[in-house]
Amino acid sequence: MIKQILNEISLEPGTNAKMDILKKYKDNSLLKAVLYLALSKRVKFYIKQLPKYPCNREHMPLQWALEKLEDLSNREVTGNAALDYLKSILSSLGSDDAYVIERIIEKDLKIGMGGTNINKVIPKLIEKTPYMGASSFKEQLAKDILASGVAYSQIKMDGRYCNAIIEDGEVYLESRSGEETYIPMSNMVHALYQFPKDCVLNGELTIDGIDRNESNGIINSVISISKKLRDGVDAEKDKQHILDRHGISYEEALEQIKFTVWDMVQVEEYLDGKSKIDYASRLMTLTEYLSSIENDSIRLIESKKVKTYAEAMAHFQEALARGEEGTILKSSIGTWKDGKPKWQVKMKLEMDLDMKIVGFNYGTRGTKNEHLISSLNVESSCGLVKTRPTGINEADMKYITENQEKLLGSVISMKCSGLSHDNEGNYSTLHPVFKVIRDDKYEANSLDEIEKIEQMVKTLI
């Protein structure tokens, strides 16, 4: 029974364990059909609320019901007739199979697994979520963009990435990997419902006046709490945790979330992973749409037209001076596509530092790295800069795990995007990534040295 498989997966808290369970049933064609119908963004059923239905002693098979759903997804049956049609399907099934159909219609199997992990077990079952990023900085790439005409230099955001899919009067938010970003009817979501036409917006979620790292943590908690409340799970302890740790209530955080957007494509273009419309036209239309909405919860990314490499560098330096992470340089004639095209380039500060190991962190429980050191606690020689680089490969994780006592106090090389401050105002670093253990060096950089390195890198870029 499909419901029994779903229950088995949902009761297991660990991601790897869920995947192991799914592996046992990966050749089950009926299960694959259920997973696809429930999780594919290309399949919609256009029903906002499940109808009430009577139980029937004579049960039709689940496969029959899945085939019947095609009339809803193809819109051969719509409106009130669609509700009656679904009611007829549900009342013809046993309670377990009816539950599965309910989960498909609501596009939520309640198993704690999204398309990304399901595709790891059953490759290419669920279409990959399209995402257009930017190429890493190379001077020639930036100059090539500017050679093609006027370009846009935009502030590089550092919040929680979000796609907003607006279609047929509904709004669906998702992460970069396609996982649901559930934020109930906040100011921001209300504003999305005011959009004049169906579209998909690309942007990031932040909270004004709060450091990006802390803001991301708060938003993650808001999403988790919102899902619990939707599913009837007690979330009072989680609410209290937000208040105690961040000094802001769940309700306040929900209303203060902002959505800063920089691109817009049509729904079909998004699902196809490409659009032939140039960026200047997309940005102009997005600007027009936003001007029709009287709500400051959704706003346009800060953008500046630049014609020369010097102008692009000047805007980048200005952004760094204001404490921003950097800028993105975009060609005005660039189209939209899944991937990291050469017509969008990250203008981002990147510097190497030597830091001292002061602690070790095992991987998250339930993941493949739970028994391996997956990140380090490191600090400067003066102890004033503390950070936690990740990005350690499997071979290094194994070596570090087996040699913790020996490595404590030794020096590593890491890269980052500059100095920052943690939640308590102490010095930290942006996006720290482990590079290598320095067995040839015994002294880490001091805060003073790090500040000079950062200033030098800013001058060279």
N, C-alpha and C positions, 0 to 999 in steps of 0.2 A: 504494500500500500504506500502511495506517495506521501500521504500525511505522516505515516510512521517514520519515513526517512527524514522528512522535514523536522519532525519532533526530535529525532536522534541528533541531528545537526544542531538544532537550536539549544538543546540542553547542555552541549559541550561549550565551555567558556573560551577555550584556547583556539586561536586561529589555525595553527598547524593541525590540531586534533580535528577541527571541523573539516579541513581539507582531506585528512586521512579517511574520515567517514565518507566523504563524497567520492573518494577514489574507489571505494567498494562498490559504488553504484554508477560509476561513470559510463558504463555501457547500457544503462537503462534508458531506452529511447523515450519512454513516456516521461521520465524525470527530466530529461534534457528538454523536451517540449515545454514542460511546466516552467523550468528555469528560464528558458528563452522568452516565453510569453510574459512572464512576470517582470523580467529585468531589461528587456530590450526597449530602447527609447523609440524605436521605429514602430512599435506596436502600441496602439492606444485603443481604449474601449469607449471613451466619451460618456462615461457614467459617473456622476459625482457622488451618488449615495446608493448603497446596496439596498435592494428592496426586501421587504419581509416576505417569507415564503413558507408554505406548509411542507411537512415531511411526507415522503411518499414511500410506501413499503416496496414497491416495484422499482428497483434501481437500475438506471442505465449506466453503462461503463464510463469512466472518466475520459477515455479517448473520444467517445461520442461528444461529450461536452466541449472538449478542446476544439473539435472541428466546428461545432456550432458557434463558438466565439468568433469565428472568422466573419460572420455576418455583422457582428458589432464593430470589429476593427476595420472592416471594409466600408462601413457606414451604409450597408444595405438596409439596415434597420436603425432608425434614429428616434430621438425624442421619447415620448411616453411609450411608444411601441417598443423601443429598445428596453425600457424597464420591464415591460410585460414579458418580453422575449427572454431576458435574463432570469426573471422570476420563474418562468416555465422550465428553463434549464436547471436551475438550482433545486426546484421541487421534484425533479426527476432523478436526483442523485441521492446516494447515501450520505449521511452526515459528514463523514470524513472527506469524501470527494467534493461535497459542496463547500467545505472549508477551503479546499485547495483552489476552487474556482473563485471564491471570495478573495483569497490572497492574490490571485492573478489579476482580478479586476482592480484591486487597490494598489497593484504594482509593489507589493511588499510581502515577501514570504515569511518575514519575522524569524529568520534563521541566523542573523548576524553575519551574513556573507554577502559581499557585493560582487559585481561582475569581474573585478580584477582578480580576486582569489579563485573564483569559479573558473575563469579562463586558464588559470595555472593548472587546474586539474583536467578541464575539458577545453583544450586550446581552441580559440576563435569561436566559442559558442555564442558569447555576447559581443556585440560590436564594441570596439574600443572607443572610449570617449575622446572626441577630437580636441586638440589643444594646440594653439599656435603660440609658441614661445619666441625667443630671440636668440640669435647666434652669439657666441662669446666674442668679446671685443678683439678686433684686429683693425689696426689703423687703415689698412687698404680697404677692408669691407666698409668702414664708415665713409671713406672718401668715394667709394663706388656709389654708395647711396646718394651722396650729395651731388655727384656728377650727373645723376639722372634728373636733377631738378630740385625744387624746394622740398625739404624734409621736415619732419616734426620731431622735436626733442621733448620727450615727456618724462615726468618724474617716475622713477622706478619704485613701485609700491612694495611694501614688505608685510602685507597683511595676509589674510586667508583667502586664497584664490576661490572664485565662485563663478559659475555659469548660471544665468537666469534664463530659463526657457519659458517664454510667454506664448501660449497657444490655446486657441479656442476658449478664452476666458479663464484659463487656469495658469498658475505660476508654479514652476518646479525649479528648485535650486539644487545644484550639484557641485561636488568638489572636482578638482583636476582629474582625479581617477574615476569619476562617475558616481561616487557614493553620495547618497542623499544628504543635503545640507538642510535639515529641517528647522526652520525658524517660523513659528506660527505668526498670526496676524499682527506683526509689529508695524511701526511707521514705515519701515523700508519695504515690507511686503505689500502694504496698502498702496504705496507709490507705484510698485510694479504692476499692480492691477489697473492702474490708470494709463498705461502705455496705449497709444492710439492704434498700434498694429502688432500682429504677432511677430516675434523676433527672438533672437538669442543674444544676450548681453554677456560680454567678458569683463570681469573686474575683480576687485578684492574687497573683503569686509574688514572694517576697522572700527575702533571706538575713539572718538576725539579726546585728546588730552591724556591718553594712556599710551605708554610705551608699546611699540608694536609687538614685542614678544609677550608681554603681559596681556595685551589686547587679544592676541591669538588664543592664549590660554583661556581667557574669559569666554570668547566666542565658542571655543570647543566645548566648554562646560555648558553654555546655553543650549547648544545643539543637543548634547547628551541628555540634559534635563528635559528639554522639550519632547524628545522622543519617549522618555520614560512616562511623562505626563500623558502623552497621546495614547500610550499602551496601557495606561492604568496602573503604572508602577509607582510606588512611593518614592518621592525625590526630595523630601524635606531635608535630609542630611546633606545632599548635594547642594541645595539652595543655601544652607547655612555655611557650607564650605566656601562658596563664592563670596559670601558676605564677610566671613572671617578673614579670608586670605587677601581679597582685593578691595574690601570696603565698599562694595557695590552689590545691590540685591539682584537676583535673577530678573525680576520685573524691570528694574532700571536698566540693566545691561541690554535686555531685549529691545527696549525702546531707543537705546542710544546707538545701536549698530548702524553704521553708514556703509553704503555700497558705492565705491568709486569705480566708474566704468571707463573703458577706453576703446571698445570696439563693439560692433553689432553686425550680425549677419542674419539672413532669413533662416527659418527653421530647417527647411529642406537643404539649404547650403551647409548648415551646420552638420546635419546627419550625413551628408555626402563628404564632409571633411574638406570642402573647398568652395570658394566664391571667386568669380571673375571680376567683381566690382573693385575698383581701386580704393585705397585707403582714404584719400581726400574726400571721395563721395560718401563712403561709409561714415566717416567722422562728421561730415556736414549733416547727414540724415540723423545721426545719433544726437547731435546738438539740437536739431529742430525738435526731435521727440522730447528731449529733456526739458526744453523751454516751455512745453505745454503742460508740464506737471508742476503743481504747486506743493512741492514737498522737498525739503533739503536733505532727506535721508539718502537720496540718490543724486550723485553729482558727477560731473565730467572731470577726467584726469587733467591736471595742470599740463598745458601743452604750449610749446613755443615754436613758431616757424623759423627755420634756420636755412641759410643758403650756402654757408661755407663751413669748412672743418673748424676754423677758429671760432665761429659762432657756436657750433655744437659743443666745443670744448669749454667755452665760456659758461654756457648754461650748465654743463656738467659740474664745473668748479663751483658755480653758485649754489647748486643743489647740495654738494658736499658741505659747503660752508654753513648751510642751514641745518645740517645734521641728517640730510636725506642719504639713502644708500647709493644713489646714482641716478642715471637717466637711461632711457631707451631711445635710440635714434631709429626713426621709421621713415621709409620711403613713401612719398605721397602717392606713388603709382603702384605700390605693393598690393597684391591681392591677398586673400585670406586662405590659409591652408593648414592642415594638420601637420605639425612638425616645427622646426626652427629654421625658417627661411633666411636667406642672406640679405633680404631687404628689411630686416629688423635686427639691430645689434645692441647688446647690453654695454653701456658705458658704465663700468662698475669698478670701484676701487678693490684691488686685491693685493695683499702683502703677506710675506712670510715672516713668522716669528719663531723664536726658540723659547719653549716654556718647560717648566719643571713639573713632573708627575707627582701629585700629592694624593691621588685616590683612584679607585677603579670601580666601574659600574657594569654589572652583568646585564644581559639583554632582557627584554620584557618577558615576563612569565607567559608561557604558552606559545612562544615563538621558537624558531630553530636556534636562536642565539641565547636562550635563557640560561645556559650553563657556560657561556663564553663572555669575556669582557668585551663589550661592544662600544664603550665610550670611556673617556678618561676625565678625571678632574685635574686640571693643570693650573699653574699660577706663574706670575712673573717672579724674578729673583727677589724683588722687594715685597712680594706678597700682596701688592695692591691691585693687581689685575688677575681675576679668576674667571676661568671659562671651562667649557666642556666639549672638546672636539669629538666629532663622530666620523663616519666614513672610513672606518678601519676595515681592511679586507680580511677574508677568512683566515689566511695564513698568519697574518699579524695578530688577529684576535686569539688564535690558538697559542701562539708564542707568548703573548702578553699574559694570558690566563695561566699558563704553566710557569711563568717567571715573575709573578707579582712582587714578591719580596725583593728580588734582585733589582727590579726596575723602579721600585719606589724611590723617588728623589732624582731619577735620571732625567735627561733632557730629550724632548721631542721637537721636531720641526712641524709646524702647522701653518695653514694658510687661513686668512680671514678677510673680511671686507672692512676692517677698521675697528677702532675702539667704540664701545657703547657703554651703557650702564644697566645693571640688573634692576630687579624690582625694588631693591633697598638703596639704590643710588650708588652702589659700588661699581668700580670699573670692570667691564667685561669686553667681549668682542662679538662682532657680527658674523654669523655663519662660519664658525670655526670648523675646519676639516683637518683631520690627522694626515700627515704626509709620511714621516719616517722617524724611527728612533735614532737619536744622534749619539752614537757610541764614541764619537770623536770630539764631543763637546760636553762640558761639565757645568757651564754657567748659563742660566736663562737670561733673556732680555729683561731689563727693568722697565718700569712705567715711563721713565724719562727717555729711554732708548726707543720704546715703542712709539711714543709721541713723535720723535724725530723721524723714525721710519715712515710713519703715516704721512707726515708733512712732506717728506722727500718723494714718496710715491705720488701724492697729489700733484706735486710740482712737475713730475716727469710725464704724467698722463696728459 
